[in-house]
Amino acid sequence: MATETAIEGTAAEAAAIVTEKPPSHKLERKWTFWFDNQSKPKQGAAWGTSLRKVYTFDTVEEFWCLYNQIFKPSKLSVNADFHLFKAGIEPKWEDPECSNGGKWSVACGRKPILENMWLETLMALIGEQFDESDEICGVVASVRQRQDKLALWTKTATNEAVQMSIGKKWKEIIDVTDKITYSFHDDSRRERSVKSRYSV
């Protein structure tokens, strides 16, 4: 009987600990994770039809829970993408916030390197480490057969000074020595082989 009471007491204490959530650490803004798997596109399906909004969060704790459980590029199949964009912005060229923008891109040959660059970029975004954070839309990790890619999307492609500042900061964050390049979404819409406009 005493043992039973002790177990009940311990269970009640455990329940109290679980319900007494520690205060969460709010982020400056809300962010949304998106997932896209283009490995089996339906015949004639428009681009973006497989894009899915997964979860919007605004605390440090939610971010780490989501990242640790789900959003690692090593868990992706070939031709799949993870996106982290500011809440309210869709990771599409057509989104009004993205339509006049472009992206910084870096190619990556090995999963552990992609994973590390992805995590460093996510932390920099939610931690507001960019001076021009209002200019940033989000980031995309793309797993591909030949070479994985990471792309940082921004709003105003023609503002070269801002884009160069973002590119230099991102290059420092992801610790890359090779050149990274910036392309305009407008160019990508019109041509298959896209020329880079800026590089750092």
C-alpha positions, 0 to 999 in steps of 0.5 A: 500500500505504501509503495502504491502511494509512493508511485502515485505521488511520483506520477503526480509530481511528474505530471506537475513537472510536465504541465509546468512548462518553462517559459519559452524564448520568443523569436523576433518573428514567426517562421514557417517550414515547407517541404517539397518532393519533386521526385514523382511529379504528376504528368502535367502538374505545375511547379509548386503543386507538391509544395506543402506548408508543414509548421509555423513557429515563433520560439527557440524551443519549437525550432529545436524540437522541429529541427531535431525531429524532422528538418535535417537534409540527411533525412530527405530523399533525392529531389526533395527540398526543405524551406524555411521562410518568414511566415506569410511568404511562400517559397515561390517566385510568384510570391509578392515578397519574392517576385523582384528578388533573387538568391545566393546559392552554394553547391555542396558535395557531401551531406554532413557539410550541407547539414552543417551549412543548413543549421548555421543558416537557420540559426542565423535567420531566426537569430536575426544575425543579418544586418539586412534581415528585412531583405531576406525571405528564407532559405532552401536546402535541395537534395539532388543526385549529383550535388546538393544545394543551399539557396538564400532568397532575398527580396530586392535583386537590383539592390547590389549593395544590400545583396553583396552585404548579405552574400558576404555575411552568409559566406562567413556564416556557412564558412565557405571559401569557394565563390558563391553566386547570386542570380535574379529570379527574373533571369531564372524564369526566362532562361534555363541556364541562369547567369550569376549577377553578383558573386563573393 
